[in-house]
Amino acid sequence: MFVGYLRNDFEEDIQDILNSDKLFELELLKQTYKAYPQYCFGAYEDGKVVGVVSAYEFGKHIFINVVKVMKAYEDVLTRLLKLLIQNASSMNIFILIEFDKKHYVEAFNFKEHSLFIRFIHSGEAVPFNFSNSIAKQVSGEDYEKVSKRIDKEVFMDDREEYIKKDCTFPNSLKLSTQTGFLHSYVVNKRHIKISPWLMQSESYLDAEKLLRGVLYYRGLKKIFAYAPKEVKEICELYESYKFKKEGTFSLMYLGEKPDLKLENLYAI
């Protein structure tokens, strides 16, 4: 087995992972590789990628945004994480990882910040009003201005380049009001991911409008998102629109604890 930097032709060799995980984010990995190839590592067996991690660097922290190892090779995750940590420019790193796999990062002295729930919407019809008036209110005309301001308030970090360019895809749907913004993108033919979705405090009504918007425009596909488990209002909003809980995830950090305002973080 070879474990090292992800090769630039990795897309040809990653089909086994795509087949094993319906939510694997190939486009996110490709975009991260363009921005930070030095933070992209793969495990190869017989020329095929069986494990991968990648990360994106913000102003204060490095975020491990893709982590996937096929079940038969799960122990190689330790080697991939070690490579990333050894090559990172900062020891302030955080990762959202499945709860039952958090021991892999705890071995590197990561600590738990908070728990997240993966919510997924099956595509079943949910009756709600979405008028032309609401469509205009969430149209996203001020998306860049609103996202820049609110993202800084919630993450306390410089993520402007990430928001403007590196988490944006040709199929992105950008919705916003004056109190929040919601970004969603196509993961594959069947799945849409909401990320990020941030709101100002006490903006529940606008948050509901944004969720209605993404369901209206994307509702024929399965939509998923990761939301903070301990924020009751956010979880109840998802559940009220027929999102189901599908797994618990741990937000883990190494070094400086990310100063996140969870009550404003509707989807990480």
C-alpha positions in Angstrom: 0.0 0.0 0.0 1.1 3.5 -0.8 0.1 6.4 1.6 1.1 9.9 0.6 0.1 12.9 -1.4 -3.0 12.5 -3.5 -2.0 12.1 -7.2 -3.3 14.7 -9.6 -5.1 12.0 -11.6 -7.0 10.7 -8.5 -10.4 11.1 -10.1 -9.7 8.1 -12.3 -8.8 5.9 -9.2 -11.5 6.8 -6.7 -14.5 4.9 -8.1 -14.4 2.3 -5.3 -14.9 5.0 -2.7 -17.7 6.6 -4.7 -19.5 3.3 -4.9 -19.1 2.6 -1.2 -20.4 6.0 0.1 -23.5 7.7 -1.5 -22.6 11.0 0.2 -18.9 11.1 -0.7 -18.1 14.6 -2.0 -15.9 14.2 -5.0 -16.4 17.8 -6.2 -15.5 19.2 -2.9 -12.3 17.1 -2.9 -11.4 18.2 -6.4 -12.0 21.9 -5.4 -9.9 21.5 -2.3 -7.1 19.9 -4.3 -7.0 22.9 -6.6 -6.7 25.3 -3.6 -4.6 23.2 -1.2 -2.9 20.2 -2.9 -0.4 20.1 0.0 -3.3 19.2 2.3 -4.7 16.3 0.2 -3.5 12.7 1.0 -4.5 9.3 -0.3 -4.1 5.7 0.5 -3.7 3.5 -2.6 -4.1 -0.3 -2.9 -3.3 -1.7 -6.3 -3.6 1.7 -7.9 -7.0 2.4 -6.4 -7.8 5.1 -3.8 -9.1 3.3 -0.6 -8.8 6.3 1.7 -8.5 10.0 1.5 -8.3 13.1 3.7 -8.1 16.8 2.6 -8.1 20.1 4.4 -8.7 23.8 3.8 -6.8 26.6 5.5 -8.6 29.6 7.0 -7.1 32.5 8.8 -6.8 30.9 12.2 -7.6 27.2 11.6 -7.2 24.4 9.2 -10.5 22.5 8.5 -10.3 18.8 7.5 -13.2 18.8 5.1 -13.0 15.4 3.5 -12.2 12.2 5.4 -13.1 8.8 4.0 -11.6 5.4 4.3 -13.2 2.2 3.0 -14.2 -0.2 5.8 -11.7 -2.9 4.9 -8.8 -0.4 5.3 -10.1 1.7 8.2 -6.9 1.6 10.2 -5.1 3.5 7.4 -7.0 6.6 8.6 -4.3 7.0 11.4 -1.6 7.2 8.8 -3.5 9.7 6.7 -4.2 11.9 9.6 -0.6 11.8 10.8 0.6 12.9 7.3 -1.8 15.8 7.3 -0.9 17.0 10.8 2.8 16.7 10.1 2.5 18.8 6.9 0.0 21.4 8.3 1.2 24.9 8.6 -0.7 25.3 11.9 -1.5 23.1 14.8 -5.0 24.7 15.0 -7.0 22.0 13.2 -10.6 20.9 13.4 -12.6 18.1 11.8 -16.2 16.9 11.7 -16.0 13.1 12.0 -18.4 10.2 12.6 -18.9 9.7 16.4 -17.8 6.1 16.3 -14.5 7.1 14.6 -13.5 10.0 16.8 -11.0 7.8 18.6 -8.8 8.0 15.5 -8.3 11.8 16.1 -8.4 11.5 19.8 -5.1 9.5 19.4 -3.6 12.8 18.2 -4.9 14.7 21.2 -7.9 16.2 19.5 -10.6 17.2 21.9 -14.4 17.3 21.4 -15.9 20.7 20.7 -19.6 19.7 20.1 -21.8 17.1 18.6 -23.6 17.5 15.3 -26.5 15.6 13.7 -26.7 14.7 10.1 -30.2 15.5 8.9 -31.5 14.2 5.6 -34.6 15.0 3.7 -36.0 12.1 1.6 -37.6 14.3 -1.1 -41.1 13.7 0.1 -43.5 16.6 -0.4 -43.9 19.0 2.5 -46.8 21.3 2.3 -45.8 25.0 2.8 -46.4 28.3 1.3 -43.6 29.7 -1.0 -45.0 32.7 -2.8 -43.4 35.1 -5.2 -43.0 37.5 -2.3 -40.9 35.0 -0.3 -38.9 34.1 -3.4 -37.9 37.7 -3.7 -37.0 38.0 0.0 -34.5 35.0 -0.3 -33.3 35.7 -3.8 -29.7 36.1 -2.8 -29.1 39.5 -4.3 -27.0 40.6 -1.3 -25.5 37.1 -0.8 -21.8 38.2 -0.9 -22.2 41.2 1.4 -24.4 39.3 3.9 -22.3 36.1 3.9 -19.0 38.0 4.5 -20.5 39.8 7.5 -22.3 36.9 9.2 -19.7 34.3 8.5 -17.1 36.5 10.4 -19.5 36.9 13.3 -20.2 33.1 13.6 -16.7 31.6 12.9 -14.6 34.4 14.2 -12.1 33.7 11.4 -11.1 34.9 7.9 -13.1 32.6 5.6 -13.9 35.2 2.8 -12.0 33.4 0.1 -13.6 30.1 1.0 -17.1 31.6 1.0 -16.6 33.5 -2.3 -14.8 30.9 -4.3 -13.7 27.6 -2.8 -17.0 26.4 -1.4 -18.9 27.6 -4.5 -19.7 25.3 -7.4 -21.3 25.7 -10.8 -24.4 24.1 -9.4 -24.5 26.2 -6.2 -27.8 27.7 -5.1 -27.2 30.9 -3.0 -30.1 32.2 -1.0 -30.0 35.1 1.5 -32.0 37.6 3.5 -30.5 40.5 5.5 -30.2 38.3 8.5 -28.7 35.1 7.0 -27.5 33.1 4.1 -27.8 29.5 2.9 -25.6 27.8 0.3 -26.4 24.4 -1.2 -24.7 22.4 -4.0 -25.1 19.1 -5.9 -23.1 16.2 -4.5 -24.3 13.7 -7.1 -27.4 12.9 -9.1 -29.5 12.2 -6.0 -28.1 14.3 -3.2 -27.8 18.0 -2.3 -25.8 19.3 0.6 -26.6 22.5 2.6 -23.2 24.1 3.6 -22.8 26.6 5.0 -26.0 28.0 6.4 -25.6 30.8 8.9 -28.0 33.2 10.6 -27.9 36.2 12.9 -29.3 35.7 16.4 -33.1 35.7 16.7 -33.7 35.2 13.0 -35.8 32.1 13.1 -38.5 33.4 10.7 -35.8 34.2 8.0 -34.2 30.8 8.6 -37.5 29.1 7.9 -37.9 31.1 4.7 -34.4 30.0 3.6 -35.2 26.4 4.3 -38.4 26.6 2.4 -36.4 28.1 -0.5 -33.9 25.3 -0.7 -36.7 22.7 -0.4 -38.7 24.5 -3.1 -35.8 24.7 -5.6 -34.1 21.4 -4.7 -36.9 19.4 -3.3 -36.9 16.6 -5.8 -33.6 15.4 -4.5 -32.4 14.2 -1.1 -31.0 17.1 0.9 -28.7 16.7 3.8 -26.9 18.9 6.3 -24.9 18.8 9.6 -26.5 20.8 12.4 -25.4 21.3 16.1 -27.2 18.7 18.2 -27.4 20.9 21.3 -29.2 23.8 19.6 -32.9 22.7 20.0 -34.4 25.5 17.8 -32.2 24.5 14.8 -32.9 20.8 15.2 -36.6 21.3 15.6 -36.7 23.5 12.4 -35.2 20.6 10.4 -37.6 18.1 11.9 -40.6 20.3 11.3 -39.9 20.0 7.5 -39.5 16.2 7.6 -35.8 16.0 7.8 -34.7 12.7 9.5 -31.8 12.2 11.9 -29.1 10.0 10.2 -26.1 9.7 12.5 -24.1 11.7 15.1 -20.8 13.4 14.4 -18.2 15.0 16.6 -16.6 18.3 15.9 -13.1 17.8 17.2 -10.2 20.2 17.5 -6.5 20.3 18.0 -4.7 23.3 19.4 -6.9 26.5 19.7 -10.5 25.7 20.2 -12.6 27.2 17.4 -14.8 30.0 18.7 -18.0 29.1 16.9 -21.4 30.5 17.7 -23.4 27.3 17.5 -26.7 28.9 17.9 -26.2 30.8 14.6 -24.7 27.8 12.8 -27.7 26.0 11.0 -25.4 23.9 8.8 -21.6 23.7 9.0 
